[in-house]
Amino acid sequence: MGPYGHDASIQRGLQGTPDAVVCPDDAQAVADVLRWCYAHGVAVVPRGGGTGLAGGAVPAGGGVVVSVERLNGVRGVLPELGRMHVEAAVTTAHVSRLARENGLMFAPDPGAAASSQIGGNVATNAGGPHAFKYGATGAWVSGLEVALAPGELAWVGSNAPKDVSGYDLIGLLVGSEGTLGIVTAVHLRLHPAPASVLPAVVFVADLDAGQRLLAEILAGPMRPAVLDFVDARGFALAAGGFPGGLPGSDWFAHGRTAPPTFDAPMFLVELDGSHGAVAEQRSELAELLDSYGAQLHVQSDPAAFWRWRDGLNGVIAGVRGGKVSEDICVPTERLADAIRGVYAIGAELSLDACTFGHAGDGIVHATFLVDPSDPDELQRGLQAGRRALKLALELGGSITGEHGVGIVKRDFLGANWDAATLHAHMQIKAALDPKGLLNPGKKDPRGGAGLLRG
């Protein structure tokens, strides 16, 4: 079945064997396939671009993979109203380009924008760096066309600026990872593009100083569009392609030559708004940084800077040929504790570790470098990933901030829920998928009993 048995989690060895693959030509055909599967008791595994890192599109236990790849039409762009209507397989990059060409913006920017699809972004509520200010995918969705069990095509949402007439079905479906329905089209809200954008980096002396600086920024009136971080080890691994703006200090040399360390993180900041607003924010941030002995290093080539940031994941993975990375999310005041915890896990399991992520949202990509051809090292990497998930829960956080649960994390889902919450979660699933055929085993806090075949 070619690529339909796996998604990007194949690097972990996750792969299934679908009993059949269907690529419907339109939304009604998606509903028709779902109706047939429901009538015959056959599992349905929705699939978008296959870029997911948690195994959400892997056909665990077989079933029918329903790929929406042919639903790639743009149904309408209304720039004067700030709206766009696109089918599920339209890529993130295409949505962003259409918005930009009309003087608008679509801020969610998960990785693999050229191949990730808007339906999959909805399924996982994908975020990215700009989610800090502008929100993840769900904040941009005003309506969904979705195939619901036992095989009906439904429309949820409204073009009214505010509609509280019913339950928040959009909020329920966004992030549901194909376990409650199959998204076939999306109505998006778009924002006016900012007149001025200023990307920059900030190097701080040590992790504790970084934690204090983060707290001050979050408590203040300024709201950067991006507030990311890369620790010293992560930066050292990818420094060769950094476009410029490095401080004239021994920080860079220390990061390059010392053993793995996390003592000198850097923040990736982007300010946006009117020209006057950006100038004012720059002055405010520079004044704040002065009290930390740090400076704002403005990036003269924003396109090159963002290419470097977008490629960070792949560059780090290439150091040893592979990596195990979990997108844990912790309270922002525990970010330093999370970073230290990741390094402790790596040291205990003799693995090179690094961290990067979205500081403003508390998202840490806990990363352990592995040689995927070495079974022992890969297993230690997977063990480290599981420990990172446990660390997130111990710090009062979540096992995922943007990648979803899928297969990889399902045994940890609900680990810190009380009985009433667990019951409510499963009641929602039972109401919308009474036969349990929509992406079975995913988003299930009871853990998955089925084993992967193939």
C-alpha positions in Angstrom: 0.0 0.0 0.0 3.0 2.3 -0.4 3.0 5.4 1.8 -0.5 4.9 3.1 0.7 2.6 5.9 2.6 5.2 7.7 3.1 8.9 8.3 6.2 10.9 9.4 6.3 8.7 12.5 7.9 6.0 10.3 11.2 7.2 11.8 10.1 5.5 15.0 9.3 2.3 13.2 5.5 2.9 13.3 3.8 1.3 10.3 0.5 -0.5 9.6 -1.1 -2.3 6.7 -4.4 -1.0 5.5 -6.9 -3.4 4.1 -7.8 -0.8 1.4 -7.0 2.7 0.4 -9.7 5.1 -1.0 -9.1 8.5 -2.5 -12.5 10.1 -2.9 -13.0 12.8 -5.5 -15.3 15.0 -3.5 -16.7 15.6 0.0 -19.9 13.6 -0.7 -17.8 10.6 -1.7 -16.0 10.8 1.6 -19.3 10.6 3.4 -20.3 7.7 1.1 -17.2 5.7 2.0 -17.8 6.4 5.7 -21.4 5.1 5.3 -20.2 1.9 3.7 -17.6 1.3 6.4 -20.1 2.0 9.2 -22.6 -0.4 7.6 -20.0 -3.2 7.4 -18.2 -2.6 10.7 -14.9 -1.5 9.0 -12.4 0.9 10.7 -11.7 4.2 8.9 -8.4 6.0 9.1 -8.5 9.5 7.7 -5.3 10.8 6.1 -4.1 14.1 4.9 -0.5 15.0 3.9 1.1 12.3 6.1 3.3 14.8 7.8 2.1 13.9 11.4 4.8 12.9 13.9 2.5 11.0 16.4 1.2 8.2 14.1 -2.3 9.7 13.8 -2.6 8.5 10.2 -1.1 5.1 10.8 -3.7 2.3 10.1 -3.3 0.4 13.4 -5.0 -3.0 12.9 -5.8 -2.4 9.3 -9.1 -0.8 8.1 -9.7 1.5 5.2 -7.4 4.5 4.8 -9.5 7.4 3.5 -7.1 9.9 1.9 -8.5 13.3 1.1 -5.6 14.2 -1.2 -7.9 14.9 -4.2 -9.9 17.4 -2.2 -7.6 20.2 -3.1 -9.8 22.9 -4.4 -10.0 26.5 -3.4 -13.7 27.2 -3.2 -13.5 30.9 -2.6 -11.3 33.8 -1.4 -13.1 37.0 -0.2 -10.3 39.4 0.8 -12.7 42.2 1.5 -14.4 40.1 4.1 -11.2 38.4 5.4 -12.4 34.9 4.5 -11.2 31.9 2.6 -13.0 28.6 1.8 -10.6 25.7 1.0 -10.9 22.0 0.8 -9.0 19.7 3.2 -6.0 18.9 1.0 -5.0 22.4 0.2 -1.5 22.8 1.7 -0.6 25.2 4.5 1.9 27.0 2.2 -0.8 27.5 -0.5 -3.3 29.0 2.1 -0.6 31.3 3.3 0.4 32.4 -0.2 -3.2 33.1 -1.2 -3.7 35.2 2.0 -0.4 37.1 1.3 -1.3 37.8 -2.3 -4.5 39.5 -1.1 -2.8 41.6 1.6 -3.9 39.3 4.4 -2.2 36.8 6.6 -2.8 33.2 7.8 -0.5 32.9 10.8 -0.5 29.1 11.8 2.8 27.8 10.4 3.6 24.3 11.4 6.5 22.5 9.9 6.4 21.0 6.4 4.2 23.8 5.2 4.7 22.7 1.6 3.1 19.2 2.3 1.1 19.6 5.4 -2.6 20.1 4.6 -5.2 22.3 6.2 -7.5 19.4 7.1 -4.6 17.8 9.0 -3.8 21.1 10.6 -7.4 21.2 11.8 -7.3 17.6 13.0 -4.3 18.3 15.3 -4.9 22.0 15.9 -1.5 22.7 14.6 0.4 25.8 15.7 3.9 27.0 15.0 5.9 30.0 16.1 3.2 32.6 15.3 0.6 30.8 17.4 2.0 32.7 20.4 0.3 35.9 19.3 -2.2 34.8 16.8 -3.4 31.4 18.0 -3.2 27.9 16.6 -5.3 26.7 13.6 -8.5 26.5 15.6 -8.5 30.3 16.2 -8.7 30.8 12.4 -11.5 28.4 11.7 -15.1 29.8 11.3 -16.7 26.7 9.8 -16.1 23.1 8.9 -17.5 20.7 6.3 -17.2 17.3 7.9 -18.3 13.7 7.2 -19.9 12.4 10.4 -20.9 8.8 11.3 -22.8 6.9 10.1 -22.1 8.7 6.8 -23.6 12.1 6.6 -22.0 15.3 5.3 -22.5 18.2 7.7 -21.6 21.8 8.0 -20.8 23.4 11.3 -20.1 27.0 11.9 -21.3 30.4 10.7 -20.0 33.5 9.0 -21.6 35.6 11.7 -18.9 37.3 13.7 -20.3 35.7 16.9 -22.5 32.7 17.2 -23.3 31.0 20.5 -26.5 29.3 19.4 -25.3 25.8 19.9 -22.5 23.7 21.4 -19.0 24.6 20.1 -18.8 21.8 17.6 -16.0 23.5 15.8 -13.9 23.5 19.0 -14.8 19.9 19.5 -13.7 18.8 16.0 -10.6 20.9 15.9 -7.8 18.7 17.4 -9.9 15.5 17.4 -7.4 13.8 15.1 -10.0 12.2 12.9 -11.7 10.3 15.7 -15.0 12.2 15.6 -15.3 12.9 11.8 -13.4 13.5 8.6 -12.9 17.2 7.7 -13.5 17.8 4.0 -13.4 21.6 3.8 -12.6 24.6 6.0 -13.8 28.2 6.2 -11.0 30.3 7.5 -10.8 33.8 9.0 -7.9 35.9 7.8 -6.2 38.9 9.3 -4.8 42.0 7.6 -1.1 41.6 7.1 1.1 43.7 9.4 2.8 46.7 7.8 6.1 46.0 9.4 7.8 42.9 10.7 11.1 42.7 12.6 12.7 39.3 13.4 15.6 39.2 15.8 17.4 37.0 18.2 18.4 37.5 21.9 21.2 35.7 23.6 21.1 35.5 27.4 23.8 34.5 29.9 22.2 31.3 31.3 19.0 29.4 31.6 17.8 31.1 34.8 18.2 34.5 33.2 16.2 33.2 30.2 13.4 32.1 32.5 13.3 35.5 34.2 13.3 37.3 30.9 10.5 35.2 29.6 8.4 35.9 32.7 9.0 39.7 32.3 7.9 39.6 28.6 4.8 37.6 29.4 3.8 39.9 32.2 4.3 43.1 30.2 2.2 44.9 27.7 4.3 43.9 24.7 3.1 40.9 22.7 5.7 39.7 20.1 4.4 37.7 17.2 7.0 35.1 17.9 8.7 34.1 21.1 10.7 30.9 20.4 13.8 29.5 22.0 16.7 27.3 21.0 19.1 26.0 23.7 22.9 26.3 23.3 23.4 22.8 22.2 20.6 22.9 19.7 22.0 26.1 18.2 25.5 24.8 18.0 24.3 21.8 16.0 22.6 24.1 13.5 24.8 27.2 13.7 26.5 26.6 10.4 23.5 27.8 8.4 22.6 30.7 10.7 22.2 33.8 8.6 24.0 36.3 10.9 23.7 38.6 13.8 25.8 36.7 16.3 27.1 38.5 19.4 30.8 39.2 19.6 31.4 37.1 22.8 32.5 33.7 23.7 28.9 32.4 23.8 29.1 31.0 20.3 32.5 29.3 20.8 31.3 27.8 24.1 28.2 26.4 22.4 30.3 24.9 19.6 33.1 23.3 21.5 31.8 22.5 25.0 30.1 19.2 25.9 26.3 19.3 25.5 25.0 22.2 27.6 21.8 24.2 28.0 23.2 27.1 30.0 23.0 29.8 27.3 19.7 29.7 25.4 18.7 32.1 22.7 15.3 33.6 22.0 13.9 34.0 18.5 11.6 37.1 18.6 9.5 38.7 15.9 7.8 42.0 16.4 5.0 43.1 14.0 2.4 45.8 13.6 2.5 49.3 12.2 5.9 50.9 11.6 5.4 53.1 14.7 4.3 50.1 16.8 7.3 48.0 15.8 9.7 50.8 16.6 8.1 51.3 20.0 8.2 47.6 20.8 11.8 47.5 19.7 12.7 50.3 22.1 10.8 48.6 25.0 12.4 45.3 24.4 15.9 46.8 24.1 15.4 48.6 27.4 14.3 45.4 29.1 17.3 43.4 27.6 19.7 46.0 28.8 19.0 45.0 32.4 20.0 41.5 31.5 23.2 42.6 29.7 21.7 41.2 26.5 21.1 42.7 23.1 18.6 42.5 20.3 20.3 41.2 17.2 18.0 42.2 14.3 18.0 39.8 11.3 18.7 41.7 8.1 17.3 38.9 5.9 14.0 37.7 7.3 13.5 35.1 4.6 16.9 33.5 5.3 16.2 33.7 9.0 12.9 31.8 8.7 14.4 29.3 6.3 17.0 28.5 9.0 14.3 28.2 11.7 12.1 26.0 9.5 15.0 23.8 8.7 16.2 23.5 12.3 14.4 20.2 12.9 15.9 18.5 9.9 19.4 19.7 10.5 19.4 18.5 14.1 18.0 15.1 13.0 20.8 14.8 10.4 23.5 14.9 13.0 23.2 11.2 13.8 20.7 10.3 11.1 17.6 10.4 13.3 16.0 11.7 16.5 13.2 11.1 18.9 11.4 14.3 19.7 8.3 15.0 21.8 6.4 18.3 21.7 5.7 18.5 25.5 4.0 21.6 26.8 4.6 22.9 30.3 3.5 26.0 32.3 5.8 28.8 31.1 7.2 29.3 34.6 8.5 25.7 34.4 10.3 26.0 31.1 13.7 25.9 32.6 12.8 22.9 34.7 11.6 21.1 31.6 14.8 21.9 29.7 17.0 20.7 32.6 14.8 17.6 32.9 15.3 16.7 29.2 19.1 16.9 29.6 18.9 14.7 32.8 17.0 12.1 30.8 19.5 12.2 28.0 22.4 11.8 30.4 20.8 8.8 32.2 20.3 7.0 28.9 23.6 8.1 27.3 21.9 10.1 24.6 22.8 13.5 23.1 19.9 15.8 23.9 18.8 19.3 22.9 15.7 21.4 23.2 14.0 24.1 21.2 10.4 25.3 20.8 7.9 28.0 21.5 8.8 29.6 24.8 5.8 31.9 24.9 3.5 28.9 24.7 5.5 26.6 27.0 6.1 24.1 24.1 9.4 22.2 24.4 10.6 19.9 21.6 12.4 17.5 23.8 14.9 16.0 21.4 17.2 13.0 21.7 19.6 12.2 18.8 19.8 8.6 17.7 21.2 6.4 15.0 18.0 4.7 13.6 20.1 1.8 12.3 21.2 1.0 15.9 18.3 -0.9 17.5 19.6 -0.4 21.0 20.1 3.4 20.6 16.7 3.7 19.0 15.0 1.9 21.9 16.8 4.2 24.3 15.6 7.1 22.3 12.0 5.9 22.5 12.4 5.3 26.3 13.7 8.9 26.6 10.7 10.2 24.7 8.4 8.4 27.1 10.2 9.8 30.1 9.8 13.3 28.6 6.1 12.8 28.4 6.1 11.8 32.1 8.2 14.8 32.9 5.6 17.1 31.3 2.9 15.7 33.4 5.0 16.0 36.6 5.5 19.7 35.8 1.8 20.2 35.5 1.8 20.3 31.7 0.6 18.3 28.7 1.9 15.5 26.6 1.4 17.4 23.4 1.2 21.1 22.5 0.8 20.9 18.8 1.6 17.5 17.2 -1.4 15.5 18.6 -1.6 12.2 20.5 -1.9 9.6 17.7 -0.4 6.2 18.5 2.9 7.5 20.0 1.3 9.1 23.1 -2.0 7.4 23.6 -0.9 5.4 26.6 -0.2 8.7 28.4 -3.5 10.4 27.5 -5.6 10.9 30.6 -2.8 10.1 33.0 -3.6 13.2 35.1 -7.4 13.2 34.5 -10.0 12.5 37.2 -12.7 9.9 36.7 -15.4 12.4 35.7 -13.2 14.0 33.0 -12.3 10.6 31.6 -16.0 9.6 31.5 -16.9 12.9 29.7 -14.2 12.4 27.1 -15.3 8.9 26.3 -19.0 9.9 26.2 -18.2 12.5 23.5 -16.5 9.8 21.5 -19.4 7.4 21.9 -21.9 10.0 20.9 -20.3 10.9 17.6 -18.7 7.5 16.8 -20.9 4.9 18.5 -19.2 2.0 16.8 -15.7 3.3 17.5 -14.7 3.0 13.8 -13.2 6.5 13.3 -9.4 6.3 13.7 -9.8 3.6 16.4 -7.2 3.6 19.2 -6.3 7.3 18.7 -7.3 9.9 21.2 -8.3 7.1 23.5 -7.1 7.6 27.1 -7.6 3.9 27.8 -4.7 3.1 25.6 -4.6 1.1 22.5 -5.1 -2.7 22.6 -4.5 -3.3 18.9 -1.0 -4.0 17.6 0.4 -2.6 14.4 0.5 -5.0 11.5 3.1 -5.1 8.8 
